[in-house]
């Protein structure tokens, strides 16, 4: 039999491999710097390629791309309500509104060079600022106050971008035009490097955020090339190419988010996927072994709540304890959520017990559309439910709970012409920080759920 030490790579080899992968990503991100260095030392500054038509076509393609990606990012934001995606949308939108005038004034490059060039650094500075604010809000959900007036919010920012266009126009005809170009470009470069620094310090390891980090590195080097090169020089064109490469990388990240979870934070890397596959395989093997020792039909019937089709209390507790034992060995994160339907007795009193049953079934259906195959929902009381979320830290569980809360308050159950709305109160806890046993973690989640009810219901309570 092959021992685990023979089949699994040592921690030293894994650390070495991770270091090598990080070095490759860093060298890839510094490719523009190598090209800038080459042009700066070995290319004659007098060499130029001035082609207005080509520049206008390139700008037009960039604007179409940025407008499309802003639209896709906005839909990701609507799906998850992550503040990071809101600011990313604003970054793309601001870049599109401001950068468009850089292309529109291409024909003025001979008569008024500052009118032609200033919109470039202005658009990069606006986009960099939005990227930084979004990064600082990474992992947070939208504030409820903003949801009540979304159109006003976007119109205000669109007006701000138009105002920046007008300000840059006036600046181009002022005596500070030359200095302002340097200030905006240096500010954009500094902010973008700051974004990369924040990702490293906060150890944000989402695979899409790796793409994000490479993008801001390309953007910052693009600003450096714009500072070193004059209009139409080869360094100037390299700056455009560097920015376009970073923009396409970031666009790819947005598309991946849109096609998967709609989020930059809840997308698994390849290594995380392999770990989940191994964990799923272990759980499957355990399940098969159990099924071989018992009668399948009786086991299924005994484990299922007859009304809602979810796990009953006995099955949920057994699965919860099994997951606790598994994470004791693997060290993977594990979270629990307890849920109580608000004012359920009043629904029964006003509409009858049949309506109450329909509400319970509708709620479980909503839960199952929210969870992954490895997650489990169980009915542990009359109108009380609980979730076990393997491989999920506390912040991930909070996002799932909040999404379920929003879906529930939007759900309408129609019975005999009556439209019934309902809400839920939820408490979230994680194994380890909130207890070392199944009972203690469930008790912590239960306590927070009751705090949510006491605080006014229809909310998620965390530590």
C-alpha positions as CSV (number, residue, x, y, z in Angstrom):
1,X,0.0,0.0,0.0
2,X,1.3,3.5,-0.9
3,X,1.7,5.7,2.2
4,X,0.3,9.2,2.2
5,X,3.9,10.6,2.5
6,X,4.7,8.9,-0.8
7,X,1.6,10.1,-2.7
8,X,1.4,13.7,-1.3
9,X,4.1,16.3,-2.1
10,X,6.0,17.6,1.0
11,X,5.2,21.0,2.4
12,X,8.6,22.2,1.2
13,X,7.9,21.2,-2.4
14,X,4.5,22.9,-2.2
15,X,6.0,26.0,-0.7
16,X,8.6,26.0,-3.4
17,X,6.0,25.6,-6.2
18,X,3.9,28.4,-4.8
19,X,6.9,30.7,-4.7
20,X,7.8,29.8,-8.3
21,X,4.2,30.5,-9.4
22,X,4.2,33.8,-7.6
23,X,7.5,34.7,-9.3
24,X,6.1,33.9,-12.7
25,X,3.1,36.1,-12.1
26,X,5.3,39.0,-10.9
27,X,7.6,38.7,-14.0
28,X,4.5,38.6,-16.2
29,X,3.2,41.7,-14.6
30,X,6.5,43.5,-15.2
31,X,6.7,42.8,-18.9
32,X,5.8,46.4,-19.7
33,X,8.6,47.6,-17.5
34,X,11.1,45.6,-19.5
35,X,9.7,47.1,-22.8
36,X,9.8,50.6,-21.3
37,X,13.4,50.2,-20.3
38,X,14.4,49.0,-23.7
39,X,12.7,51.9,-25.5
40,X,14.1,54.4,-23.1
41,X,17.7,53.3,-23.5
42,X,17.9,51.9,-27.0
43,X,15.2,53.8,-29.0
44,X,15.7,57.2,-30.5
45,X,13.2,59.6,-29.0
46,X,12.7,61.3,-32.4
47,X,11.1,58.2,-33.9
48,X,7.3,58.6,-34.1
49,X,4.3,56.9,-35.5
50,X,1.5,59.5,-36.0
51,X,-1.6,58.1,-37.6
52,X,-4.8,59.8,-36.5
53,X,-7.2,57.3,-38.1
54,X,-5.5,54.3,-36.5
55,X,-5.7,56.1,-33.1
56,X,-9.3,57.0,-33.5
57,X,-10.2,53.4,-34.5
58,X,-8.3,52.0,-31.5
59,X,-10.0,54.5,-29.1
60,X,-13.4,53.6,-30.6
61,X,-12.8,49.9,-30.0
62,X,-11.6,50.6,-26.4
63,X,-14.8,52.6,-25.7
64,X,-17.0,49.9,-27.0
65,X,-15.2,47.4,-24.9
66,X,-15.2,49.5,-21.8
67,X,-18.9,50.3,-22.2
68,X,-19.8,46.6,-22.6
69,X,-17.7,45.6,-19.6
70,X,-19.3,48.4,-17.5
71,X,-22.7,46.9,-18.4
72,X,-21.7,43.4,-17.5
73,X,-20.1,44.5,-14.2
74,X,-23.3,46.4,-13.4
75,X,-25.3,43.1,-13.8
76,X,-22.8,41.3,-11.6
77,X,-23.3,44.0,-9.0
78,X,-27.1,43.7,-9.2
79,X,-26.8,39.9,-8.7
80,X,-24.5,40.1,-5.6
81,X,-24.8,43.7,-4.3
82,X,-21.0,43.7,-3.5
83,X,-19.7,47.2,-3.0
84,X,-16.5,46.2,-4.9
85,X,-18.5,45.6,-8.1
86,X,-20.3,48.9,-7.7
87,X,-17.0,50.8,-7.7
88,X,-15.6,48.6,-10.5
89,X,-18.7,49.6,-12.6
90,X,-18.1,53.2,-11.8
91,X,-14.4,52.9,-12.8
92,X,-15.4,51.5,-16.2
93,X,-18.1,54.0,-16.7
94,X,-15.9,57.0,-15.7
95,X,-13.2,55.8,-18.0
96,X,-15.6,55.5,-20.9
97,X,-17.1,58.9,-20.4
98,X,-13.8,60.8,-20.0
99,X,-11.5,58.8,-22.3
100,X,-13.9,59.2,-25.2
101,X,-12.9,62.9,-25.5
102,X,-9.2,61.8,-25.8
103,X,-10.3,60.1,-29.1
104,X,-12.6,62.9,-30.1
105,X,-9.8,65.5,-30.0
106,X,-7.3,63.4,-31.9
107,X,-7.4,65.9,-34.8
108,X,-6.5,68.7,-32.4
109,X,-3.1,67.1,-31.6
110,X,-1.2,69.6,-33.8
111,X,-3.2,72.7,-32.9
112,X,-3.7,72.1,-29.1
113,X,-1.7,69.1,-27.8
114,X,-2.9,69.5,-24.2
115,X,-6.6,69.4,-25.3
116,X,-5.7,66.1,-26.9
117,X,-3.6,64.5,-24.2
118,X,-5.1,65.6,-20.8
119,X,-8.2,63.4,-21.1
120,X,-6.0,60.4,-21.0
121,X,-4.5,60.9,-17.6
122,X,-7.8,62.2,-16.3
123,X,-9.6,59.0,-17.3
124,X,-6.9,56.9,-15.8
125,X,-6.9,58.8,-12.5
126,X,-10.7,58.5,-12.2
127,X,-10.6,54.8,-12.9
128,X,-7.7,54.3,-10.5
129,X,-9.6,56.1,-7.7
130,X,-12.7,54.0,-8.3
131,X,-10.6,50.8,-8.2
132,X,-9.0,51.8,-4.9
133,X,-12.3,52.7,-3.2
134,X,-13.8,49.4,-4.5
135,X,-10.8,47.5,-3.2
136,X,-11.1,49.1,0.3
137,X,-14.8,47.9,0.3
138,X,-13.9,44.4,-0.9
139,X,-16.0,41.7,0.7
140,X,-18.7,44.1,1.9
141,X,-22.4,44.0,0.8
142,X,-24.3,47.1,-0.3
143,X,-25.8,49.4,2.3
144,X,-29.6,49.2,2.5
145,X,-29.9,53.0,2.1
146,X,-28.5,52.9,-1.4
147,X,-30.9,50.2,-2.6
148,X,-33.8,52.7,-2.2
149,X,-32.5,55.2,-4.6
150,X,-30.2,53.4,-7.1
151,X,-31.1,55.6,-10.2
152,X,-30.2,58.8,-8.4
153,X,-26.9,57.4,-7.3
154,X,-25.8,56.5,-10.9
155,X,-27.1,59.8,-12.3
156,X,-25.1,61.7,-9.8
157,X,-21.9,59.9,-10.7
158,X,-22.6,60.2,-14.4
159,X,-23.0,64.0,-13.9
160,X,-19.7,64.0,-11.9
161,X,-17.9,62.4,-14.8
162,X,-19.3,64.9,-17.3
163,X,-18.2,67.7,-14.9
164,X,-14.7,66.3,-14.9
165,X,-14.8,66.4,-18.7
166,X,-15.6,70.1,-18.6
167,X,-13.0,70.8,-15.9
168,X,-10.3,69.1,-18.0
169,X,-11.3,71.1,-21.0
170,X,-10.8,74.4,-19.1
171,X,-7.6,73.1,-17.6
172,X,-6.2,72.3,-21.1
173,X,-6.3,76.1,-21.9
174,X,-4.8,77.2,-18.7
175,X,-1.1,77.8,-17.7
176,X,-1.2,74.7,-15.5
177,X,-2.0,72.3,-18.3
178,X,1.5,70.8,-18.5
179,X,1.9,70.4,-14.8
180,X,-1.6,68.9,-14.4
181,X,-0.7,66.2,-16.8
182,X,2.2,65.1,-14.7
183,X,0.2,65.4,-11.4
184,X,-2.7,63.3,-12.7
185,X,-0.4,60.6,-14.2
186,X,1.7,60.3,-11.1
187,X,-1.4,60.2,-8.9
188,X,-2.9,57.5,-11.1
189,X,0.3,55.5,-11.0
190,X,0.6,55.8,-7.2
191,X,-3.0,54.8,-6.6
192,X,-2.7,51.8,-8.8
193,X,0.5,50.7,-7.0
194,X,-1.4,51.2,-3.8
195,X,-4.1,48.8,-5.0
196,X,-1.5,46.1,-5.5
197,X,0.0,46.8,-2.1
198,X,-3.4,46.4,-0.4
199,X,-4.0,43.1,-2.2
200,X,-0.7,41.8,-0.9
201,X,-1.2,43.1,2.7
202,X,-4.7,41.8,3.0
203,X,-3.7,38.5,1.4
204,X,-6.7,38.5,-1.0
205,X,-6.2,35.2,-2.8
206,X,-9.3,34.9,-5.0
207,X,-8.2,33.8,-8.5
208,X,-10.1,36.8,-10.1
209,X,-8.3,39.2,-7.7
210,X,-5.0,37.8,-9.0
211,X,-6.1,38.9,-12.4
212,X,-7.1,42.2,-10.8
213,X,-3.7,42.6,-9.3
214,X,-2.0,42.0,-12.7
215,X,-4.3,44.5,-14.3
216,X,-3.4,47.4,-11.9
217,X,0.3,46.5,-12.3
218,X,-0.1,46.9,-16.1
219,X,-2.1,50.2,-15.6
220,X,0.6,51.7,-13.3
221,X,3.3,50.9,-15.8
222,X,1.2,52.4,-18.5
223,X,1.1,55.7,-16.6
224,X,4.9,55.4,-16.2
225,X,5.3,55.0,-20.0
226,X,3.0,58.0,-20.6
227,X,5.2,60.1,-18.4
228,X,8.4,59.1,-20.2
229,X,7.0,59.4,-23.7
230,X,5.7,62.2,-25.8
231,X,2.6,62.0,-28.1
232,X,3.0,59.7,-31.0
233,X,6.4,58.3,-29.8
234,X,6.9,54.6,-29.6
235,X,6.9,54.7,-25.8
236,X,3.5,56.5,-26.0
237,X,2.1,53.7,-28.1
238,X,3.6,51.2,-25.7
239,X,1.7,52.9,-22.9
240,X,-1.5,52.4,-24.8
241,X,-0.7,48.8,-25.4
242,X,0.1,48.2,-21.7
243,X,-3.1,49.8,-20.6
244,X,-5.1,47.8,-23.1
245,X,-3.5,44.6,-21.9
246,X,-4.4,45.3,-18.3
247,X,-7.9,46.4,-19.4
248,X,-8.5,43.1,-21.3
249,X,-7.2,41.1,-18.3
250,X,-9.6,42.9,-16.0
251,X,-12.4,42.4,-18.5
252,X,-11.7,38.7,-18.6
253,X,-12.0,38.6,-14.8
254,X,-15.4,40.4,-15.0
255,X,-16.7,38.0,-17.6
256,X,-15.5,35.0,-15.5
257,X,-17.4,36.4,-12.5
258,X,-20.5,37.0,-14.6
259,X,-20.5,33.4,-16.0
260,X,-19.9,31.8,-12.5
261,X,-21.0,33.3,-9.2
262,X,-21.3,37.0,-10.2
263,X,-18.7,37.7,-7.5
264,X,-15.0,38.4,-7.5
265,X,-14.6,36.9,-4.0
266,X,-16.6,33.7,-4.4
267,X,-14.8,32.0,-7.3
268,X,-12.6,29.1,-6.5
269,X,-9.0,28.7,-7.7
270,X,-7.8,25.4,-9.3
271,X,-6.1,24.3,-6.0
272,X,-9.3,25.1,-4.1
273,X,-11.3,23.1,-6.6
274,X,-9.0,20.1,-6.2
275,X,-9.3,20.3,-2.4
276,X,-13.1,20.4,-2.7
277,X,-13.0,17.4,-5.1
278,X,-10.9,15.5,-2.6
279,X,-13.3,16.4,0.2
280,X,-16.3,15.5,-1.9
281,X,-14.7,12.2,-2.8
282,X,-14.1,11.5,0.9
283,X,-17.7,12.3,1.7
284,X,-19.0,10.2,-1.2
285,X,-16.9,7.2,0.0
286,X,-18.2,7.5,3.5
287,X,-21.8,7.8,2.2
288,X,-21.4,4.7,0.0
289,X,-20.0,2.7,2.9
290,X,-23.0,3.7,5.0
291,X,-25.4,2.9,2.3
292,X,-23.9,-0.6,2.0
293,X,-24.7,-1.3,5.7
294,X,-28.3,-0.2,5.6
295,X,-31.5,-0.4,3.6
296,X,-31.4,2.5,1.1
297,X,-35.1,3.3,1.0
298,X,-35.5,3.2,4.8
299,X,-32.5,5.5,5.3
300,X,-33.7,8.0,2.8
301,X,-37.2,8.0,4.3
302,X,-35.8,8.3,7.9
303,X,-33.5,11.3,6.9
304,X,-36.1,13.4,5.1
305,X,-38.7,15.9,6.3
306,X,-41.9,14.7,4.7
307,X,-43.4,18.2,4.3
308,X,-40.5,20.1,2.8
309,X,-38.3,17.4,1.4
310,X,-35.2,18.7,3.2
311,X,-33.2,16.9,5.8
312,X,-35.0,16.3,9.1
313,X,-33.5,17.1,12.5
314,X,-31.9,13.7,13.0
315,X,-30.2,13.7,9.6
316,X,-29.1,17.3,10.0
317,X,-27.5,16.6,13.4
318,X,-25.7,13.5,12.1
319,X,-24.4,15.4,9.0
320,X,-23.4,18.4,11.2
321,X,-21.4,16.2,13.6
322,X,-19.8,14.3,10.7
323,X,-18.7,17.6,9.1
324,X,-17.2,18.7,12.5
325,X,-15.2,15.5,12.7
326,X,-14.0,16.0,9.1
327,X,-12.8,19.5,9.6
328,X,-11.0,18.5,12.8
329,X,-8.8,16.3,10.5
330,X,-8.6,18.6,7.5
331,X,-8.6,22.1,9.1
332,X,-11.0,23.3,6.4
333,X,-13.5,26.1,7.4
334,X,-17.1,25.1,8.4
335,X,-20.0,27.4,9.1
336,X,-23.6,26.9,10.3
337,X,-26.7,29.1,9.9
338,X,-29.9,28.9,11.9
339,X,-33.1,30.4,10.5
340,X,-36.5,31.2,11.9
341,X,-39.5,32.3,9.8
342,X,-40.8,35.6,11.2
343,X,-44.4,35.8,12.5
344,X,-45.2,32.2,11.2
345,X,-48.0,31.7,13.7
346,X,-49.7,34.8,12.3
347,X,-49.6,33.3,8.8
348,X,-51.3,30.2,10.1
349,X,-53.9,32.2,12.0
350,X,-54.6,34.5,9.1
351,X,-54.5,32.1,6.2
352,X,-54.7,28.6,7.7
353,X,-52.3,25.8,8.2
354,X,-52.3,24.8,4.5
355,X,-50.9,28.3,3.7
356,X,-48.2,27.8,6.4
357,X,-47.2,24.5,4.8
358,X,-47.0,26.2,1.4
359,X,-44.8,28.9,2.9
360,X,-42.5,26.3,4.4
361,X,-42.2,24.4,1.1
362,X,-41.6,27.7,-0.8
363,X,-38.8,28.7,1.6
364,X,-37.0,25.4,1.3
365,X,-37.2,25.6,-2.5
366,X,-35.5,29.1,-2.2
367,X,-32.8,27.7,0.0
368,X,-32.0,24.9,-2.4
369,X,-31.5,27.3,-5.3
370,X,-29.0,29.2,-3.1
371,X,-26.8,26.4,-1.8
372,X,-24.1,24.3,-3.4
373,X,-24.5,20.5,-3.8
374,X,-22.1,20.0,-0.8
375,X,-24.3,22.2,1.5
376,X,-27.3,20.9,3.5
377,X,-30.5,22.5,4.7
378,X,-32.4,20.8,7.6
379,X,-35.7,21.4,9.3
380,X,-35.0,21.3,13.0
381,X,-38.3,22.6,14.3
382,X,-41.8,23.7,13.2
383,X,-40.7,26.9,11.4
384,X,-37.0,26.6,12.3
385,X,-34.3,25.5,9.8
386,X,-30.5,25.3,9.7
387,X,-27.7,25.2,7.1
388,X,-24.4,23.4,7.3
389,X,-21.9,25.0,4.9
390,X,-18.7,22.9,4.4
391,X,-15.5,24.6,3.3
392,X,-17.1,28.0,4.0
393,X,-15.6,30.7,6.3
394,X,-17.7,33.0,8.4
395,X,-17.7,35.9,5.8
396,X,-18.8,33.5,3.0
397,X,-21.6,32.2,5.2
398,X,-22.8,35.7,5.9
399,X,-22.9,36.5,2.2
400,X,-25.0,33.3,1.6
401,X,-27.3,34.1,4.5
402,X,-27.8,37.7,3.3
403,X,-28.6,36.6,-0.2
404,X,-31.2,34.1,1.2
405,X,-32.7,36.8,3.3
406,X,-33.1,39.1,0.3
407,X,-34.6,36.3,-1.8
408,X,-37.1,35.5,0.9
409,X,-38.3,39.0,1.5
410,X,-39.0,39.2,-2.3
411,X,-40.9,35.9,-2.5
412,X,-44.7,35.8,-2.7
413,X,-46.7,32.7,-2.1
414,X,-50.2,32.8,-3.7
415,X,-52.9,30.6,-2.3
416,X,-56.6,31.0,-3.0
417,X,-56.1,34.5,-4.4
418,X,-54.2,35.6,-1.3
419,X,-50.6,36.9,-1.7
420,X,-48.5,35.9,1.3
421,X,-45.2,37.5,2.0
422,X,-42.8,36.4,4.7
423,X,-39.3,37.1,6.1
424,X,-36.6,35.3,8.0
425,X,-34.2,36.0,10.8
426,X,-30.8,34.3,10.6
427,X,-27.8,33.7,12.9
428,X,-24.3,32.7,11.6
429,X,-21.5,30.9,13.4
430,X,-18.2,29.2,12.4
431,X,-16.7,26.1,13.9
432,X,-13.6,27.0,15.8
433,X,-14.0,30.7,16.6
434,X,-17.6,30.1,17.9
435,X,-17.1,26.6,19.5
436,X,-15.3,23.3,19.3
437,X,-18.3,21.0,19.1
438,X,-21.4,20.7,17.0
439,X,-23.6,21.7,19.9
440,X,-21.6,24.8,20.8
441,X,-21.5,26.1,17.3
442,X,-25.3,25.5,16.7
443,X,-26.0,27.2,20.1
444,X,-23.9,30.3,19.0
445,X,-25.8,30.5,15.7
446,X,-29.1,30.0,17.5
447,X,-28.3,32.7,20.0
448,X,-27.6,35.2,17.2
449,X,-30.7,34.2,15.4
450,X,-32.8,35.1,18.5
451,X,-30.9,38.4,18.7
452,X,-31.9,39.1,15.1
453,X,-35.6,38.5,16.0
454,X,-35.3,40.7,19.1
455,X,-33.6,43.5,17.0
456,X,-36.6,43.7,14.7
457,X,-36.5,40.5,12.5
458,X,-35.6,40.2,8.8
459,X,-31.9,40.4,9.3
460,X,-28.6,38.4,9.6
461,X,-26.8,38.5,12.9
462,X,-23.0,37.8,13.2
463,X,-20.5,38.0,16.0
